Amino acid sequence: MWVFSTAGCRWLGAAGSLAVTVGGWTAGTLPVRGGRGLWEPRGSALTVAGAVLAYLGLTLLIVAWWQYGRLLLAGARERVGVTLGWWTAPLLLAPPLYSADVYSYIAQGAMVLEGHDVYGAGPSVLAPGELGADAAASVGGHWTDTPAPYGPVFLVLAQAVVKLTGGSVVPAVLGMRLVAVGALALIVWAVRGLSGGRPGALWLAALNPLLLVHVVAGMHNDGLMIGLMLGGVLLAVRGRWVAGSVLVGLAVMVKSPAAVALLFVGIIVARGCGGGVRGLAKGLLPGVVAAGVAALATLAAGTGFGWLRTQSVAGTIHTALSVTSDLGLGLGLLVADDPEPVKAVVQKLGLLVALGIIGALGWRAWKGSLDPVLGLGLSLVALVALSPMVQPWYLLWGVCGVAAVAWDGAWGRYLAVVSAALTYETAPSGRTPGYGFALMGVALVVGVLVHRRAGGLPGAESSGGRPHGTAPVPAPRRRRSRGARTGTGA
């Protein structure tokens, strides 16, 4: 059937994306005030109709994405960037979808401009006459009084958007969406470079509906963190580890989990020097460079070093996707009158296990039995799975790394199914209703069954890729003549 050809998938996905956008105009995460008559509630009937349309569009997008990936595996020659443009374009003028976080970003940028301590208070400190007050009114739940858990680099960007738009909600949201599109472009560049241009890598990373929904439509700053982080890894693989460390340092100054990349950049540098004591010593330098970048960025931003004490604030908010929080709460209710201390212990144990897994993956990368990029991706997946707070889009931290080198391997298969399922967890309004978890469960079961019935995704040997998990970092580089071209990969 034509609809299941690459051209048909491109049209089907674009139609799904358009349906998500149209539905979002009545069922999205609309502002409490400041919508300028564009993003305003239209009544309960239209809200329900919009939500149904958005869910149908999301399903079309996921079906198109899955079939498109299978065609790429079968050897279809496709310009994935063109398809990405088709699927992204309808979302560019949508209201915020699937999250209210963008209102927090705008409010925090306004707080900096108004002289408030963004690491000491939440958006609720903005008075009605101050910049960003309308956005602050739309900040969801716990985040109203929560200090910013983000680094100063992101706050500078948010501050710039507020300054250019005067803090008006609609222009400021569209300004933050431009930042998100820039982050998407960074991810495309980095994944394309790390994968050697394999279109399937972009399929799992950039075309992923989970990324389109939460980075483009929802404008989560995780996209910027991922783009800077993987861009830094790409530069390190190409031998430009100082510039790469600078990018990773900037990524950490957006969101701190990017610091995991410094371990694997260090391994790339150390093995590139031939290993041994000298290589090990040089492998510590990326961390030094990144720390210098963090310090300079903090001083230049003028927001202070309060970000050092706010990195754990997100962990105080319980999310149902956190296995350690759920397990800790359940255990606490069984053995104690106050479950919180038990929950905190289980959360800390989860993080210790995650650190152990990261260490083991780092050791394998150091020994040359694991591609450092794959090691980074799997490390971030483990960190997310065992974190005290988990949101659906956090999975993207690791997915994009795995996609770059193992999109058609076992890990790529599993992450593709989980990505599709997680896309259903959050409603267009940003809430997480019970039926969202039910839809997520159904999507997970259907994804597994379809995957098995279709014979799964073949391994790398079927698509001409290198064996998964075995690509070592580059050998020590020889001096080149001034006119020689720099290599583009490990």
URZIVEN-V927129 format. One record per backbone hydrogen bond with DSSP energy under -0.5 kcal/mol. NH is the residue of the N-H (numbers start at 1). CO is the residue of the C=O. E is the energy in kcal/mol with one decimal. If there is no record, write none. Layout:
nh & co & e
NH & CO & E
NH & CO & E
This chain:
nh & co & e
4 & 1 & -1.2
5 & 2 & -2.3
8 & 2 & -0.6
9 & 5 & -2.8
10 & 6 & -1.9
11 & 7 & -2.1
12 & 8 & -2.9
13 & 9 & -2.8
14 & 10 & -1.9
15 & 11 & -2.5
16 & 12 & -2.2
17 & 13 & -2.6
18 & 14 & -2.4
19 & 15 & -2.3
20 & 16 & -2.2
21 & 17 & -2.0
22 & 18 & -2.8
23 & 19 & -2.6
24 & 20 & -1.9
25 & 21 & -1.0
25 & 22 & -0.8
26 & 23 & -1.4
27 & 23 & -2.3
28 & 24 & -2.0
29 & 96 & -2.5
30 & 28 & -1.9
38 & 35 & -2.0
39 & 35 & -1.7
40 & 38 & -0.9
47 & 43 & -2.0
48 & 44 & -2.5
49 & 45 & -2.4
50 & 46 & -2.6
51 & 47 & -2.2
52 & 48 & -2.4
53 & 49 & -2.4
54 & 50 & -2.5
55 & 51 & -2.4
56 & 52 & -2.4
57 & 53 & -2.7
58 & 54 & -2.5
59 & 55 & -2.1
60 & 56 & -2.3
61 & 57 & -2.4
62 & 58 & -2.3
63 & 59 & -2.6
64 & 60 & -2.6
65 & 61 & -2.3
66 & 62 & -2.7
67 & 63 & -2.3
68 & 64 & -2.3
69 & 65 & -2.2
70 & 66 & -1.8
71 & 67 & -2.1
72 & 68 & -2.0
73 & 69 & -2.2
74 & 70 & -1.6
75 & 72 & -1.4
76 & 71 & -2.4
78 & 76 & -0.8
80 & 78 & -1.1
82 & 79 & -1.0
83 & 79 & -1.4
84 & 80 & -2.7
85 & 81 & -1.9
86 & 82 & -2.0
87 & 83 & -2.4
88 & 84 & -2.0
89 & 85 & -2.3
90 & 86 & -0.7
91 & 88 & -1.5
92 & 88 & -0.6
92 & 89 & -1.4
94 & 91 & -1.2
97 & 217 & -1.4
98 & 428 & -2.1
103 & 100 & -1.3
104 & 100 & -0.9
105 & 101 & -2.2
106 & 102 & -2.3
107 & 103 & -2.4
108 & 104 & -2.8
109 & 105 & -2.2
110 & 106 & -2.3
111 & 107 & -2.2
112 & 108 & -1.7
113 & 109 & -1.7
114 & 110 & -2.4
115 & 112 & -1.1
116 & 111 & -2.6
118 & 116 & -1.1
120 & 117 & -1.6
121 & 117 & -1.2
123 & 143 & -0.6
124 & 144 & -2.3
125 & 122 & -1.8
126 & 123 & -1.9
130 & 127 & -2.1
133 & 130 & -1.6
136 & 132 & -2.6
137 & 133 & -1.6
138 & 134 & -0.6
138 & 135 & -1.4
139 & 136 & -1.2
143 & 140 & -1.6
144 & 141 & -1.6
145 & 142 & -1.1
146 & 143 & -0.8
148 & 118 & -2.5
151 & 254 & -1.4
153 & 253 & -0.9
154 & 151 & -0.5
154 & 253 & -1.3
155 & 151 & -1.5
156 & 152 & -2.2
157 & 153 & -1.5
158 & 154 & -2.5
159 & 155 & -2.6
160 & 156 & -2.2
161 & 157 & -2.2
162 & 158 & -2.3
163 & 159 & -2.4
164 & 160 & -2.4
165 & 161 & -1.8
166 & 162 & -1.3
167 & 162 & -1.0
168 & 165 & -1.3
170 & 34 & -0.7
172 & 168 & -2.5
173 & 169 & -2.7
174 & 170 & -2.2
175 & 171 & -2.1
176 & 172 & -2.3
177 & 173 & -1.8
178 & 174 & -1.5
179 & 175 & -1.4
180 & 176 & -1.9
181 & 177 & -2.5
182 & 178 & -2.3
183 & 179 & -2.0
184 & 180 & -2.2
185 & 181 & -2.3
186 & 182 & -1.9
187 & 183 & -2.3
188 & 184 & -2.4
189 & 185 & -2.4
190 & 186 & -2.7
191 & 187 & -2.9
192 & 188 & -2.4
193 & 189 & -2.0
194 & 190 & -2.7
195 & 191 & -2.1
196 & 192 & -0.7
196 & 193 & -0.6
197 & 192 & -2.4
201 & 198 & -1.2
202 & 198 & -0.9
203 & 199 & -1.7
204 & 200 & -2.0
205 & 201 & -2.0
206 & 202 & -0.7
207 & 202 & -2.5
211 & 208 & -1.0
212 & 208 & -2.3
213 & 209 & -2.7
214 & 210 & -1.7
215 & 211 & -2.9
216 & 211 & -1.2
217 & 212 & -2.4
218 & 213 & -0.9
220 & 214 & -2.4
223 & 220 & -1.4
225 & 221 & -2.0
226 & 222 & -2.7
227 & 223 & -2.6
228 & 224 & -2.4
229 & 225 & -2.5
230 & 226 & -2.9
231 & 227 & -2.0
232 & 228 & -2.2
233 & 229 & -2.0
234 & 230 & -2.6
235 & 231 & -2.1
236 & 232 & -2.1
237 & 233 & -2.6
238 & 234 & -1.8
239 & 236 & -1.7
240 & 235 & -2.8
241 & 239 & -0.9
244 & 240 & -2.1
245 & 241 & -2.5
246 & 242 & -1.9
247 & 243 & -2.0
248 & 244 & -2.3
249 & 245 & -2.5
250 & 246 & -2.2
251 & 247 & -2.3
252 & 248 & -2.4
253 & 249 & -1.4
254 & 251 & -1.7
255 & 251 & -2.4
258 & 255 & -1.4
259 & 256 & -2.5
260 & 257 & -1.9
261 & 258 & -1.7
262 & 259 & -1.4
263 & 259 & -0.6
263 & 260 & -1.0
264 & 260 & -0.9
265 & 261 & -2.6
266 & 262 & -2.4
267 & 263 & -1.7
268 & 264 & -2.3
269 & 265 & -2.5
270 & 266 & -2.8
271 & 267 & -2.8
272 & 268 & -1.8
273 & 269 & -0.9
273 & 270 & -0.6
274 & 271 & -1.5
275 & 270 & -2.4
279 & 275 & -1.6
280 & 276 & -2.5
281 & 277 & -2.5
282 & 278 & -2.2
283 & 279 & -2.0
284 & 280 & -0.6
284 & 281 & -1.0
285 & 282 & -1.3
288 & 284 & -1.3
289 & 285 & -2.8
290 & 286 & -2.7
291 & 287 & -2.2
292 & 288 & -2.1
293 & 289 & -2.3
294 & 290 & -2.5
295 & 291 & -2.3
296 & 292 & -2.6
297 & 293 & -2.9
298 & 294 & -2.1
299 & 295 & -2.3
300 & 296 & -2.7
301 & 297 & -2.3
302 & 298 & -1.5
303 & 298 & -0.7
304 & 298 & -0.7
308 & 305 & -1.8
309 & 306 & -1.5
310 & 306 & -0.7
313 & 310 & -1.2
315 & 312 & -0.7
316 & 313 & -1.4
317 & 314 & -1.8
318 & 316 & -0.6
321 & 390 & -0.5
322 & 319 & -1.8
323 & 321 & -0.8
323 & 385 & -0.6
326 & 322 & -2.3
327 & 323 & -2.9
328 & 324 & -2.6
329 & 325 & -2.5
330 & 326 & -2.5
331 & 327 & -2.6
332 & 328 & -2.5
333 & 329 & -2.3
334 & 330 & -1.1
335 & 331 & -1.9
336 & 332 & -2.1
339 & 337 & -0.6
342 & 338 & -0.5
343 & 339 & -2.6
344 & 340 & -2.6
345 & 341 & -1.9
346 & 342 & -2.3
347 & 343 & -2.4
348 & 344 & -2.1
349 & 345 & -2.4
350 & 346 & -2.3
351 & 347 & -2.0
352 & 348 & -2.1
353 & 349 & -2.4
354 & 350 & -2.3
355 & 351 & -2.5
356 & 352 & -2.1
357 & 353 & -2.3
358 & 354 & -2.6
359 & 355 & -2.5
360 & 356 & -2.2
361 & 357 & -2.6
362 & 358 & -2.5
363 & 359 & -2.3
364 & 360 & -2.1
365 & 361 & -2.2
366 & 362 & -2.4
367 & 363 & -2.1
368 & 364 & -0.7
368 & 365 & -0.7
369 & 364 & -2.0
370 & 364 & -0.8
375 & 371 & -2.8
376 & 372 & -2.3
377 & 373 & -2.3
378 & 374 & -2.8
379 & 375 & -2.1
380 & 376 & -2.2
381 & 377 & -1.9
382 & 378 & -2.4
383 & 379 & -2.4
384 & 380 & -2.3
385 & 381 & -2.6
386 & 382 & -1.6
387 & 384 & -1.3
394 & 391 & -1.7
395 & 392 & -1.3
396 & 393 & -1.3
397 & 394 & -1.9
398 & 395 & -0.9
399 & 395 & -2.1
400 & 396 & -1.8
401 & 397 & -0.5
402 & 398 & -2.6
403 & 399 & -3.0
404 & 400 & -1.2
405 & 401 & -0.7
405 & 402 & -1.0
406 & 402 & -3.0
407 & 403 & -0.8
409 & 406 & -1.4
412 & 406 & -0.8
413 & 409 & -2.1
414 & 410 & -2.3
415 & 411 & -2.5
416 & 412 & -1.9
417 & 413 & -1.9
418 & 414 & -2.4
419 & 415 & -2.5
420 & 416 & -2.1
421 & 417 & -2.0
422 & 418 & -2.8
423 & 419 & -1.3
424 & 421 & -1.6
425 & 422 & -1.3
427 & 431 & -2.8
430 & 427 & -2.4
436 & 433 & -1.0
437 & 433 & -1.1
438 & 434 & -1.8
439 & 435 & -2.7
440 & 436 & -2.1
441 & 437 & -2.3
442 & 438 & -2.4
443 & 439 & -2.8
444 & 440 & -2.2
445 & 441 & -2.3
446 & 442 & -2.9
447 & 443 & -2.6
448 & 444 & -2.1
449 & 445 & -2.5
450 & 446 & -3.0
451 & 447 & -2.2
452 & 448 & -2.4
453 & 449 & -2.8
454 & 450 & -2.2
455 & 452 & -1.2
456 & 451 & -2.8
462 & 459 & -1.7
463 & 460 & -1.4
465 & 460 & -1.9
470 & 467 & -1.5
472 & 470 & -0.9
484 & 481 & -1.8
